[in-house]
Amino acid sequence: MERKCPLRNPDVVVRKEKDEALLFDPSDGNMMCMNSTGIFVWDECDGKSSAEEISRKIEEEFEVSSEVAEKDCRSFLEELEKSGFIGYAF
C-alpha cells in the first residue's frame, strides 16, 4: 500500500499572525485564511506525515475525538489540494 503524505507547495507565501495565517500563491493569486487548527495542519504538511498521522496529532493537540479529527483533517487537506496549496509525496 502506498503511503501518501501531504506536501506544502514551496511557492506559497505564508503570513502568520497569532492564531491566524494567510496563504498566498503568487502563481495564480489564490489566497486562503486559516485558524490555529489550519496552521497546525499546514505545518504538518511536510511530505513525511500521512493524513492519518496528522489526524492523530490533531486529536492529541486539540483534544477532539478521532472521528472529528479525521473528518476535519481530510476535509481541510482536500481544500488545500484543490486550491493548489499542497500536493502529495509518495
N, C-alpha and C positions, 0 to 999 in steps of 0.2 A: 504494500500500500504506500502510495506517495505521500510525503509529508509536505503540505502546502503551508508556507509561512508568509504572512503579510510583510511587505517591504515598502517603506516610505519612498515616494518619488523624490529623487535628490534635487530636482529643480524647484520644488515647492518651498516657498518662503514662509517661515513661521514667526509669528509675533505673540509672545506670551505676556500676559498682564494678570498677576494674581491667580484667580481661579478661572480665567478665560483665555482663549487663544484664537488667533485668526490664521487660517491657512490661505495662501495666495499662490496660484500657479501663473507665473508671468507668460507662459507659452500660450494660454488661452483666456487669461483674465478671470478664471474661475476662483471663487472665494468661498470659504466656509468658516463659520464661528463655532467654537467648541467650548463646552463647560469642563469642569475638572475631570469628570469621567472620560470625556472625549480626549482630553490631553493625556490621561493615563494610557488609554488605548493607543493613541498616536505614538507615544514614547515607546510602547512595546512593539511597534511595527518595525522590527529591526532585521527581519529576514531569518531570524533564529527561533522565534517562538511561534507555535501554531495558534490558530484561533481558539482551540480547546485550552491550551496553556494560558492564553491571555484571559479567557473566561474564568479559569480557576483563580488567577491573580486578582481579577475584579471581585470575585466572590469574597476573597480574603480581605482585600483593601477596603471595600465599601460595605462589607458585612451584609450581603444580599444572598438570596437563595441561588443555588446553582442554575435553576431554571431561568430566573431573571437575568443572571449574569450572562448565560449563554445566548439567550434571546437578544438582549441589548447589544452584546458584543457582535454577534453575527449581523444584526441589522446595521450597526454603525460601520462595520467593515465593508458591507455591501455598498453603503452610501459613499464611503471613501473611494472604493474601487470605481464605482460608476462615475464619480466626479474626476477620476484620474489622479487622485492624491496618493494612492497606493497601487502596487502590483503584488505579485506573489513570487517568492523564491521557492524552489523545489529541492 
